[in-house]
Amino acid sequence: MSVVLVTGGARGIGAAIASRHVAAGDCVLVADVDDAAGERLVLELGPRAHYARCDVTSEDEVRACVAHAEQHLGPLDVVYANAGAAGVTGRLESTSLQDWRQTVDLLLTSVFLTVREAIAVMRPRGRGAIVCTASVAGVRGGLGPHVYTAAKHGVVGLVESVAVEVARYGLRINAVAPGGAVSSLTAGLMSGDGDDLQAAYDRLAATSASGVPTTADDVADAAMFLGDPRSSRINGTCLVVDGADYVPSQRGLPYYS
């Protein structure tokens, strides 16, 4: 049995990760600020799932969340730095400094805090895996809002850099980069209703190279692979999960269709 922490675990990709770990017999701490969704999820998942409120932009709350997991569940084996949102959108010239800072704090500073606290408890034991949720917008420009794109590029760069530091201690850190996956985030962006997953599924399917959209479960499977001991020689990588819809762009399709 593994002990797992998932930030942003109440909905979407985080909830899919938590659900799969519980199904595998692991003990999971779901951390989020959506108390209603988090409590509902752990009730559905059963006694191996636990909920803790955590604002991932708060240094004190992230540290307390990791300590809570260690004290009440056991030594952490896998930490998923998954929390995030689209953040500020619109033209760069109309983006305020406050909106920039809030978005970067949510999407990048939160990852720094989560990773730092995870390393602090894992390093003395000489084992542990950290998986950060990046985005296709973090490996190629033009696939997301400006600040989101900058922050997710920062996540990928941080993962690559930190991997070199922690490898000598027996730790691993990797990133998973979803494309437009069916989740509460994409549903909210597309229809204004984060619970309307069917609308998101239909719209993403219509533009998918395969006709089938990426789901939160698809991303969860990839993230869990990176956190699993079977991927022990994978460190500092960013695994794109987009069904060839984004990073391997469809722009060349007219030349070979």
N, C-alpha and C positions, 0 to 999 in steps of 0.2 A: 504494500500500500504506500502511495506517495501522498505527501502533504503539499497542497497547491494553493496559491493565492492568485486571484484574477481581479485586477482593477477594471472598473467599468464592466462589471460582471453581471449586472442585472438584466441587460437586454442584448439583443443582437449577437455579435461574434463572441462577446464575453460570456453571455449566457450559454451559447452553444459549446464553448470550451468547458465551462463548469459542468454542464450536463454530461458531456462525454467522459470527463474524469470521474464523476460520480458513478456512471454506468460501469466504468472500469474498476470500481472498488476503491477509488481514492477519496481522501478527505479534502474538501475544498472550502476556502473562505472567499465568499463573494463580497467584493468591496465596491461601493457605489455611493452616490448621493441621492439616488432615486429609491428612497426607503420602501415605498409601496411595492415597486417592481422587484426589489431585492428580497424583501420578506416573502413575497408571493412565490418567487422562484425557489427559494430554499425550502419552502413548505412543500412544493411539488416534488423536489428532488429527494427529500427525506433526511434522515439523521446524519448522513455524511456531509451535508451541505450546511454552511453557517453564513450568516450575514454580518457585516460590519460597515457602518457608515464611514466614508473616507473621501474627503476633498483632496484629490491628488495634486492640487496646486499648493497645498499647505504642507510645509516641511514637518511640522509637529504631527499632523494627522497621518501622514504617510509613515513616519517612524512609529507612531502608536499602533497603526494597523499591522505592520510587520511584527511588532512585539506581541500584539494580541494573537496573531497566528502562531507564533513560536510558543507562547505560553499555554494556549488552550488547545491547539491542534497537534503540535509537535514540530520538529525541525523541518523547515521548508525545503522541499526538493525542487519545485518548479515555481517560478514567479512570472506571471504574464502582465507586462505593462501595457495594458490594452485601452485604458480610458481615453476618450476623445470625442470630438464633435467637429462639425465643418468649420465653425468659427466665423470670423468676419468675411463677408464676400463683397464684391464690387470692385470698382477701379482703384488702382493703387493711389492715385492722386486724391481720392476722396476717403482714404483709409486714415482714421485717426490714430495717434500714437497709443491711446488707451486701448483701442480695439486690437491693434497689433500686439501689444503686450499681453492682453488677456488671452488671445488666441495662441500665442507662443507659449505662455505659461501652461495652458491646458494641454497642448499637443507635444511640447518638447521639454519644458521644465519639469513637468510631471513625470516624464520618462526618466530624466536625470535623477530625480528624487527617489523614484521607485527602484531604479537600478542600483543607486548608491546604497540604499538601505538593505536591499537584497544581498549585495556583495558583503556588507558588514556582518551579516549572520551566516552566510554560506562559506566565506573564506576560511574561518577557523576549522571548519569540518572538511575542507578540501573537496567539496562536491556541490553540485547544484547547477541548474539550468535557468536561464532568463530568456524570455521571448518577448520582443517588443512588436507591437502592431504599427507598421509603417503604412505605406500606400503605394500604388503605382505612381501617384503624384510625387512620391519621394524618390523615384528613380528616373522620371522623365517629366519635363515641364509641359504645361498646357493641358494637364489632366485634372486640375482642381483649382480652387481659389488661390490667389497669390500667397497669402500668409500661410494657409494650409500647406501649400506646396513647399514653401521655404522651411516650415517646421518639420514636415515629414522627411525632407532631404536631411535635415539635422538629425533626425532619429536614425536614419540609415548610417550617416557618418559617425554618430556616437557609438553605434553597435560595432562598426568595423574597428574603431579606435580602441574601445574598451576590451574587445576580445583579445587583443594583443597583451593588454595589461593582466587580465585575469586567467589566461590559459595556464600560466605557470602554477596557479593555485588549484588547478583541477576544475575550474568553473568554465561554463560556456554561455555565450550570449549571441542570439541571432534575431533576425527580424522576419516577419511575414508581411508581404505587401499585397493586400487585396485590391482587386479592381472594383468595379461597381457591383458589390455583393448585395444580395437581397437582405436588408437589415432595417432596423428602425431608423438608422441614420439616413440611408438612401430613400426610404419611404417618406420620411419627413421632408427631404429636399425635393422630391418629385411631386408629392401630392399635398404636402402640408400636414399629413397625418402619419405620425411615426408608427402607428399600429396597422396601417393599410399595406401589409406586406404583399398582398396579391397584386395591387396596383404597381408596386415596385417590380415584382416578378414579371409581370406582363410587359412593362416598358423596357426592362433590361433584356428580356428574351427577344424582343423585336429588333434589338440592335446587336445582339450577340453573334459572333462569327459562327457558332455552332447551333444557334437557335435555342440554347439552354443557358440561362444565367448562372453566375456563380452564387452560391448560397452561403449563409453564415456557417453552416455545417461543413462545407468544403474548406473554408478558411480555418475552421477549428481543427479539422483533420491535419492540415498542413502545420498549424501551430503546434499541435500535440506531437507531431513527428519531430519537430525541432527540439521539443522539451524532453523527448524520450531518450534513454540511454543508448538505444540502437543508432542514434545519430551522433554518437560520441566524437566522431572526427569532423563534425560540422561545427564550425565556430567562426563568428564574424561574417556570416553570409546574410543575404536578403533574398528570401524565397518569394517570387512573384506568383500569385494565385489569381489569374484573370481570364483563363480559358482562351488565350490569344486574342482577347478583345481590345487590349489597350497597349501594353508594352510592345508585343509583336503586332504593330499597327496594321489595320486593314487597308491602309492607303494604297498598298501595292496590288490589291486584289484584282483590279481591272486588267493587269498584265498577265495573269495566269488563271483567270476564271473561265 
